[in-house]
């Protein structure tokens, strides 16, 4: 029996089309549960307003963010990249967080609590809250673990295990009535 020929190697155009299709599918899945660009923009605006007024995190952000008119559009691009797989964000969140002194698990847990509270105010579908909340937790876990591994070495490799998870249902006005 003859050995079959290996499949042809995709060219650059095939690869680009493949990734464009993946991006379109991810964006459509997010938008199907209400996570569109408008939702992401409102989430970022409300969340960072909450952060700026927070006793624990506000001073940390105030020391690092000197121009919110630049920071907020970057954060919106970041979240569109995360939730829509848009590929529009370039940057290194880990590098930005690695230089901050004194961060601990409690800072990341509190960040998540504020994020979840903001998300619950806005999410019209439980699937939206679950999707966005889980992505936020993955980001917090990754940043916390990377941050603590730089400081403490491999002992910190599971640092994010105890971070809070999003509640399985949305309460209040955003709850799904049916």
Buried (B, 14 or more C-beta within 10 A) or exposed (E): EEEEEEEEEEEEEEEEEEEEEEBEEBBEBBBEBBBBBEBBBBBBBBBBEBBBEBEEBEEBBEEEBEEBEEBBEBBBBBBBBBBBBBEEBEEEEEEEBBEEEEBEBEBBBBBBEBBBEBBBBBBBBBBBBBBBBEBBBEBBBBBBBBBBBEEEEEEBEEBBEEBBEBBEEBEEEBBEEE
